[in-house]
Amino acid sequence: MNKRQRLASIGAALALGVTTTMTSTAALSAGLIEQITIVGSQRVEPETIRTYLTFQEGDEFSSRQVNRSLKKLFSTGLFADVTFKQEGGNLVVNVVENPVINRIAFEGNRKLDDETLEAEVTLRPRVIYTRTRVQQDVERILTLYRRSGRFAATVEPKVIQLDQNRVDLAFEIKEGSQTGVEKIRFVGNREYSDGKLSEIVRTRETRWYNILTADDNYDPDRLNYDKELLRRFYLSRGYADFKVTSAVAELSPSREEFFITYTIDEGPRYEIRNIALNNSLRGLQEESLDGIVTLEQGDWYNADEVDESIEDLVDNIGYQGFPFVRIEPQIERDTAEQKIDLTFNIEEGPRVFVERININGNFRTLDRVIRREFQLVEGDALNAAKLKRSKKRINDLNFFEKVEINQVAGSAPDQTVIDVSVAEKSTGSLSVGAGYSSTSGAIGEFGISEANLLGKGQSLGFKASIAAEKTKFDISFTEPYFLDRELAAGFDVYKVTQDLQDTSSYDISRMGMVLRASYPFSDNMTQSWNYKLDQTTVENVQSNASTLIQEQKGEEITSSITHSLVYDKRDSQLMPTEGYRLGVSNTLAGLGGTVAYLQNQVNGAYYYPLDDQWVLSAKGRLGHIIGLGEDVKMQNRFFLGGDNLRGFESSGIGPRDKLTSDALGGEYVMNATVDMRFPLGLPNEYQISGVLFSDVGTVTEVNPSNSNVQDASSIRTSVGFGISWISPMGPIGLDWAIPLMKEDYDKTEYFRFSLGTSF
């Protein structure tokens, strides 16, 4: 019999009617208490009840003592009712015990399971029942539902009386629907529209397209976070006096939706008039601080850049031998002219050292995995900037849902203890994917990976990609701190087969392994070394293929080493909006094997924000490969077109056999892109953006060559428009491009489409 049938068979649930009655002490007459009689006790021993009385046999009758005893008995929570009755010299204490809970049941709960609710309530089987504790548990259950966005939920406790003064307690729950946000209003905004500010806050209005997010459910904690997001937004745009005067959430009479109203005071927008450094440290070379502050006269005041400048100043001064430094920004407003004079006061800070670093919450991740991300160790001088960067480095591990770092007093005034609290999250993933691209055709993918193997911070993964024209299998492993040094080392084992019949009349398969290592030179510069051993087979060459391709048929072994150096100042590696990246790489093949060449490449990218969500970027690459004592094999040459030169097919430009139209690749390559990414006026949660782009490139020179090879080193260019959508099914890309400069033998392609998904 299930819970609902059991309760129904008992009949309608009856509320337990218990009252607390305190007898009138005025009725007690004077005299001695000759005898105390306990009546009504069942589970509680009479002698236990006597211990709560403030009088004993032989004492005088006292209204004050009776009242005190009454309060003590009720405070135990054991009794539903207590009365005192005087019968001559006998004082009768009559008690009604609270019942004991036999079982607890939850009815009507579907969104929250029994285990979750049981963990929240305080009452348990074999625990004394009291109305107060029941009401407290009702509030706890309601709080759980409100946290999940169900403010219309109701909870009614029902009590079923049993024999032997026992009860079954049932919480009848009506969960109701999720309480959404019907409307978000802003009052007091002049410079930015409601639509713009709605994009800044995390809370979203309930709409049909928000089915994959919970941000459109009301959450009071998120409301406070939204207030902070608004404050940061305005302070980063010059509104130094901005404040949120109120944030009110009104629940509709139906309890099904909220109306949220933010009342804000933007204040004036301030421009920086003067910037000064006020140094009180002896021996500090002030000229070394020139250029560290990124703000300039005439800029709009930006609180984010002020914080970044303080961090950079603290770092620079620390490197000069001043570990204890405090920098306070002094802001003087001229409200009449709406100008700000900004002064960075540099003074010696308190001499505080790190006594100990405590780490809590890492049940799986080893302590050393977290400690090695700290830029401070026990005994170091406390540095707020290094502490902040340490937190960012721990967050960047992506092993934890939450990272909190707090300072507590140490064993001495100049000592501090750093407490690190983390909440671990799942780091393993299993993905199955399907998609389509213009380059590879239909795609099927399977992948399994673990980013924190055995809690050591190591990553291990397997990925298989099967497509109509390209299949790849890859196993990878990375140890981020090889030999307990900041040296990332790992390997890849792969096998790739590709159908190039449409572009070059042959198939190619690669199988091999890569050993890799990388280490940072600084916070922004990384150096890498790779060793690759690769077996490449050119096969299924068509009989009418170019003679230069037929000569490449067969198997080659490549043993190569690659060195690369990257300087990255972008604000994000995934979706950069500001900064630049520069890289150079050199590959030397011929350390054994059957192939020998030297390949050099230089690449770079620059991102500049024009406005919010408007980003102008420029990317480019130069490459050259030269054979060492032999001609460069076709599989090692550069090919251009498709994703890296839109408007042209894959391998659509470059040297080509004019008799067979087979692409031959080239030994020199240059390609660049200038694009502008911008919003399309759709809600941010759609994650749809547009891009205007212009691509330029060329690939040239093939050795050996003959009279049938068409090879022009001329520049090809194209312009186009694209749409990018991070959809529930995965990233979708649409590009339309028109070639402006091309050769007659180039292969053009005006439209490209790609779709991928993981679920």
N, C-alpha and C positions, 0 to 999 in steps of 0.2 A: 504494500500500500504506500503510495507516495505521500508527500507532505500535505498536499491540498486535500486528498481523499481522507487522510487521517483526521485533519481538522474538521472537514465537513461531517464526518461521521460522529464527531462529538457534539455537533450542533453549533448554534450561534455562539460566538465567543462572548464571554462576559467579562467586563472590566472588574478588576478586583477592588472592592469598595472597602478600603481601610481608612480609618481616621485616627488622628492623634488627639486624645482627650486628656487634659490636665485637670485633675480634680481641684476643687476649691480648698485651699488650705485654711480658710477662715472657719471651716466647720470643725477643725481639730481643736479639742479642748486641752487645757493644761493638764499636766501630770506626767508620770513616768511611763516610758514604753517598756511594758513587761515582756512582750513577746512580739516577734516579727514573723508573719506567715507569708510565704510566697505561693501564689496561686496562678495556674495557667501555663507554667513552664513545661515544655516538651523536650526540646533539644538542648536548651541551655540549663545547666545545673543550677538549682536554687542557690548553692553556695557562691556560684559565679555572679549571680544577680546581687547577692548581699555585698560583694566587693565594690559594687558601684554605688551603694548607699553611703551617704555621708553621716549616718547615725547608726547606733547599735542599741541592743537591748540594755536598758538601764539609763539611757539618756532621756532628757526632758523632751516632750513633744515640742517641735519648733517648725513653724511655717517656712522659715528661711531654709532650714536643712532639707525639708521635704521638697521644696522647689529646686534646690541644687541637685538632689538625688534624681528628680524627674528629668532634669536636663541631661545629666550624665547618662541615664538609661537610654534616652532617645538618641543621644549622640553616638551610641554604639552601632546604630543601624540595624539592630537585631529585632526591634519591637515595633509593631504597628500601633499599639495602644498600651498605655500604662495608667493605672488609677490607684489611688491610695484610699483606704477606708479604715476608720478607727472603730473598733468594737471593744469598748471599755479600755483595758490596758493593752489590748492586742491591736497591732497595726497590720492590716492586710494589704499586701502589694499584689495587685492583679495585673498580669501582663498578657498581652496577645502578641505572639511571636510573628514576625514577618515570615512569609512562606519561603521555601527553598525552590530554586529553579530546577526543574527536571530536564527540560530540553528547550533549545532555542531554535526557531525556524524563521526563514525569510521567504516571503511569498510575493510573487509578482516581479521579482528582480530578473531582468534579462541582460541588461547592459553591464551590470556589475555582478560578478559571481559570488557565491556564498563565501568562498575563502577570503575574498577582499573585504566583504562586510564583517565577517567574523574577526578579522584582524583589527578592525576599527572599533567595534563595540567593546565595552569593558565587562559587561555581564557575561557569565559563563554558567554552564550546568553545575549544580551543587553549590552555587553562590546564592547568598541571601538576596531576595527580591526587595527592592525599594522603588517607590514611584520616582524619587529624585534621580536615581541612576538610570531608570528607564528613559526619562525625558532627556537626560544628558546623552544617552546613546541615540535617541531619535535625532537630536541635533547633529551628532557626529555623522550619522548616515546621510542626513540632508546636506551636510557640508561636502561629503564625497560626491554627491550628485551635482551640487553646484559647481564644484571644481571641474566636472566633466561637461558643464554647460547645460544642465537640466534644472533650471530654477522652478519649473512647474511641478517637480516631484513632491509627493506627499508620503508621509510615513505614519501609520496608525498602529500603535501597539495593542495587541489583543492578548488576554490572559485566560487560560483554560485551567480551572481549578481541578486538582486531583486530590486523592486521599492522602492522609498523613501530612497535611499542610504543605503540599507540593503544588507547583503550577508549571504548565507549559507556556512559554512566552513566544508569541509570533509577531513579527513585524510585517504588517501588510503594506506593501510598497506599490504606489502608482508612479512609475518613472516619468511619464509624460514625454513630450518631444524635447529635443534640444532647443535651448533658448538662444535664438539667433540675434543678430544686430540688424534691426530694420533700417536704421538711419544713423549716420554720423554727421553731426553738425559742428561748425566752427563759428564762433562769435568773436569779433574784434580783429579779424585778419583783413588787412588792406593790400599788402604787397603780394600775397600768394593766395590763390583761389582755394576753395574747398576741395576741388578735385586734386590739386597739387598736394595739399596737406594730407588728404586721404591716402595718398601714395606713401607718405612718410611714416605714418603710424602703422603698426603691424596689424591691428584689428581691422577686419574687413566687413563690409555690409553683406548680409546674406543674399546670395544670388545663386542661380542654378549652376553656374560654372565653377563654384567653389566646393564641389563635391569631394575634392582630394585634399582639402585643408580644413583644419579646425579653427582657423583664425577668425572665422565669421561667427563663432560662438562666444558669448560674453564671458570674460575672465577678468575679475577685479585686479589680479596681479598684472595681467597684460596691460590694463588701463594705466597703471603706474609706469610701466615700461614705455608706453606710448608717450606719456608726458615727458619722459627723459629724451625720447627720440625727437620730439618737437623742439625741446630746448637745445639739443645738439645741432639740429638743423639750422635754427635761427642764429645761434652763437657762431656757427661756422660761416655765416654770411653777413656778419657785421652788426647784428642786432644785439648789442652787449647788454641792453636793459630788458631783454625779453623775459617774460614769465608766463606760466600757465596759472591763471588766477583760480580756476576751478575746472573740475572734470566730473560731470554729473551723468550717472547712468540711471535712466528711468525705466522701470519695468511696466509693461502695458498691463491693463486690467486682466487680460487673458493669460498673463504670465508666460507668454510664448515668445516675446521679443523685447529687446531693449532699444531705447533711443538714447544715444550718447551725445552729449554736448560738451565741447571744450571751449572754455572762455579764455582768450589769450590777450595779452598786451604786448604788441610787437615792439613798441618803442621806436626811437629813431635809428637809422642806420649810420654807423660810425666809420669814418675813414681814418687811417693811421697818419698822424701828423709828424710825430717824432718817435724814433726808437733809440734807446740808450742802454748801455751796460754800466751799472754802478758796482764796481768791484771793491771789496774790502779785504781781499786775500793778499798778503804780502808775498812777493816773488812770482805771482802769476803773470805770465806773458800775455798781456791783453791782446796784442796783435795777432796771436794765434787763434783768437776767437772771431776774427773777421770772417764774415760770410757764413757763419754757422746759423745765425738767425735767418730763416727763410722769408720772413715778412719784410716788406720794404715800405718806405714812405709812399703814400698815395694808394696803398692797397686797402681793401676793405678789411676791417678787423675780423680775425678768424681764430676762435678759441682752440681749434684742433691744431693749427700751426703753432700757436703759442706753446701748447703742451709738447709738441714734437721738438720745438726749438729748445725748450728746457731740458728735455732728455739728451739732445745732442750736446748741449753745453755741459751738462753733468758728466757725460762720457769724456769729452775733450779735456775738461779740467781734471778729471780723475786720472787720465793718462799722464798728466803733467805732475802727478805726485800729490794731489789733494783729494784723498778719499772721502773726507768729511766735508761736504759742501751742500749748501742749501740755496736754492734759487727761487725767489718769490717774484712773480710778476706784479708790478705796480701799475695800475691803470688809472689815469686821470682823464675824466671826461669833460669835454667842452660842449655842453648840450646846445648852446646857442649856435655854434658853427658845426656841430655834429662831428667833432674831431676827437681823437684819442691820442694821448701821449703815453707811450708804453716804455716802461723801464724795467729791466731785469736786474734785480738786486742780488748780487753774488756775495755770500758771506759764509763763514765757516759754520758747518752744521754740528749737531751734537755728536760726540765721539761714541758711536754705538757699534758693537761688533756682533756678528752672528754666533751665538753660543751653540745652537743646535737647530737642526732641521728635522721636524717630525712629519711623517707621511702616513696618512690614514685613508682607508676606503679602498685600497688596492688589494683585493683578495686574490687576484690572478696575476696582475702585473707585478714583476719584481721591483723592489725598492730602487735598485741601481738603474733601472730603465728610466725612472723619473728623476733620480738625483743627477744623472749625467746631462740632463737638459738644463739644470740650474747653472747660472753664471756666477753663483755664489757658493762657497763652501764654508763649513764651520771654521770660525776664526777670522773670516774676511770682514772688512769694514762694510757696514750696511750701506747699500746703494739702491735707492728707490728705482732708478732707471733699469738697473740690472735685474731687479726683482720683477719689474713689469715685463721685461723681455723674457725672463725665465717662465713666467706664466704663459706667455704667448707660445713659447717653444713647446711647453707641455700640451697646450691646446692643439698645436699643429700636429702632434702625434696622431690625433684622431682616435685615441683609445678610450676617451672619457666623455661622458655626457656633460659633466660639470667639473670645473677646477676652481677651487677657492684657496687663496693664500692669505693668511692673517698673521699679524705680529702680536706676540704676547710678551710680557715682561720676563726677563731672564733672572738669574740668580743674583745679579748685581745691577746697579743703575746703568752701567755702560754695556749691558748684555741684553740681547733680544733673542727670542725663540720664534722661529718661523714654522707655523703649522700649515701643512698642505693637506687639503681634503679633496679627494677625487671620487667620482661616481663612475664606475666602469660601464662600458657598453659593449655590445656584441661587435667583434672585429672580424668575424668570418662572414663570408658571403657566397651565395650560390646564385648564379645567373643563367637564365636560358633566354636566348634572344632570337629575333627574326627581323629582317629588314630588306632593304633594296637600295642599291646605289647604281649610278650610271656607269661607274668604273668596273664594279665586280659583279653586277647583276643581283639576283636573289641571294640573301645571306642568312645562314643559320649559325647561332653562336651558343656555346656552353662554356661556363667558367666556374671555377671554385677556387677560393683563396682564403688565406688567413693572414691578417696584417700584424698580429701580435702572437706569434707562435710560441706556445708554452709560457706566455707571459714575459718573454725575453725581448720583445720588440722586433723580432725577426719577421720577415714576410715570406710566404710560400704560396705559389699560385700555379694553376693549370688553366689554359684557355685553348679552346678549339673553335676555329671559325671556318665554316664550310660554305663556299659560294659557288655560283655557276662558273666563274672564271678564276677564282683564287681560293685556295684552301691553306689554312695555317694551323699548326699545333705548336704550343709554346709552354715550357715549364720554366719557372723563374724562382730564384731564392735570393734574398738580400739580408745581410747582417749589417745593421746601420752603425754599429760600433765595433768594428773588427779589431781584435787584440786590445780591447778596452780603450781604443782611441777614437777620435771623431773621424773615422774612416769607414765609409760605406763600401762594403764589398759584397759581391754576389756573382751569380752566373745565370745564363739562359741556355736552354737546349731547345732547338726549334727544327721544324720541317715545314717548308712552304712549297706548294706547287701552284703554277700560274699558267693560264691559257692565254697566250699572246698571238693566237692565230689571226685575229682580226687586224692587229696592228703590225706584226712582224713575221707572221707565217711560221711560228714555232711555239713549243711549250718549254717551260723551264721549271726545274725543281731545285730547291736548296735544302741542305741539311747540315746542321753544324751546332756549334756552341760558342758562347761568349763569356769570358771572364772579365769582370769590371770592378773598378774601384774609383771612388771620388772622395774629395775632402775639401773643406772650405779654406780659402785663403783669408777671408774676412766675412763679415755678415752678408756681403753681396756678391762675392767672387768665389767660384767653385772650379776646381781643376779635376779632370777625369782622365782615366786611362782604361782602355779596353783591349783585350786580346781576343781575336776571332779566328776560329778554324772552321772553314766552310767548304763543303763539297757541292759544286754546282753542275747540273747536267742539262744541256740543251738537247732536246729530243723532239720527235714528231715533226721534223722539219719538212715542209711541203716540197714536193719535187720541183715546183715552179717558183720556189722562194729565191730571193736574191742570192747570187753566188757568194756575196760577202757574209751572208747568214749561214749558208750551207757549209762554209769553211769553219764555222764556229761549233758545229755539231760535235757532241762528245762531252767528256767529263773533265772538270778542272778542280784543283785543290788550292784554296786560298788560305794562307797563314799571314795574318796582318795584325798590326798594333795601331791603335788610334789614340791620339792625345787631343783633348779639347779644353778650352778655357772659356768660361761664361761669366759675364758681369751683368747682374740682374738687379735693376732698380725699379721694377714695376710694383704697383700697389697690390697686384694679385696675379697669381700664375694662371688661374682659370679664366677669369673675366677681367683682364686689366683695363683700367680707364686712364691711368696716368703713369708716366715713367718711361724707361727704356731698357732694352736688353741688347747686349753685344756678345758675339761668340765667334770663336775661331777654332777650327779643327784640322788635324793633319793625320792622314792614314798612310802607313807604309806597309806594303805587301811584298813578300819575297823572303820572309824568314822561314824558309822551307816552302813546300807546296810547289805548284806548277805555274803560279802567276806572280808577276812582280810589277808594282806600280807605286806611284806617289800621288796622293790626292790631297788637295788643299781647298778649304772652304772658309768663307767669311760670311756671317749673317748678322742681321740687326733688326730691331723693331723699336718704334717710338710711338707713344700714345699721349694724346693731348686732349683734355676735356674742354669742349667748347661751351657746354652748358650741362645741366643735369640730364644724364642719359644720352647726351650727344658727345660722341668720342671720335676724334680724327686720329687715324693711325697710318703709319707708313712702315712697310716691311720689305726687306730685300736680301738677296743672296748672290754671292759670286763664287764660282767653283772652277777648278781646273784639275785634270788628271793627266799624268804622263806615264807612259810605259818605261820600265827600266830594263833596257836591253831587248825589248819586244814590243809589239803593238798592243794597245789596250784592248782587252777582250770586250765584246759587245755587251755582256751582262754587267760590266763595271762602268759603262759610259753613263752620261747624264741624258735623261729624257724629260721633256717638258710638254705640258698641256693637261687639260682636265682641271683638277683641283688647284694646281699651282699656276695655271694660265687659262683662266676662264674665257670662253668664246672659241676654244679649240678642243678637239678630242684629246683623250689621253695619248701621249706620244704624238700629238698632232702636228708639232713643228719640228724643225731640225733636219739634219741630213736624211735623205730618202732615196731609195732606188726608183728611178723614173720608169723602169720597165715593170716592176712588180708592186710599186707603191709601199714597199716595206720600210718601216721606220728603222733607222740604223743607230740612232743615238749620236752624241757628240762628246768631245773632250773639253769643251769650254761651255759654261752655262752662266747666264745672268737672268734673274727674274726679280721683279719688284711689284708691290701692290700699294696703292693708296686708297683707303676707304674711309667712309664716314658712317658710323653706326648711329641710329637715331630711333626714338620711339615712334610708334604708329598711332598714338592716341588711344590705344586700348588699355584696359586695366593692367597693372603690373603683374597680377596673378596669372594673366594669360601667357606671360613670358614670350611675347612676340615682338620682334624688333626688325627694322628694315636696315638696309645697307646700300649705299651707293659706292661703286668701286671702279677703279681703273687698273688694269693689269698690264705689265710690260715685261718682255723677256726675249731671250734668244738662246739658242744652243747651236753649236757649230763645230766643225772639223772632225773628220773621221779618217783614221788610218788603219789598214790600207784603204785606198780609194781607187776609183776608176772612172771612166767617162760616163758611166750610167748614174753616178751619184749626183743628186741635186743638193747643193749645200750653199746656202746664202746666209751670211752672218748678219743680215739686216734685222732691225728691231721689229718685233710684232707687238701690237698694242690692241687692247679691247676696253670697252666701257660697259657697265651693266648695273643691274639692280637686283638685290636679293632679299629674301625673307627668311628669318631664322625663328623657329618655334621650338621651345623646350616643352614638348607635348607630353601627355600622360603615357603615350606609347613610345616615348624616346625623342631624341633630337631629330627634327625635320628641317631640311634645307632646300630652298628653291632659288635658283640663280638663272637670270636671263642676261646674256652677254652678246655684244655685237663686235666682231673684229673690225678695227679701223685700219690697221696696217698688217698686211700678210703677203705671203708668196702664193703663187698660183697652185703650187703642189701641196700646200698646207691643208690639213683636215680640220674643218670648222665644226663647231657644235654650239648652238644658240641657247640651249636649255639644259640644265642639270638638276637632277632631283636625287635626294638621298633620304632614307628613313631607317632608323635603327631603334630597337627597343630592348629592354631587359625587364623581366618580371619574375 
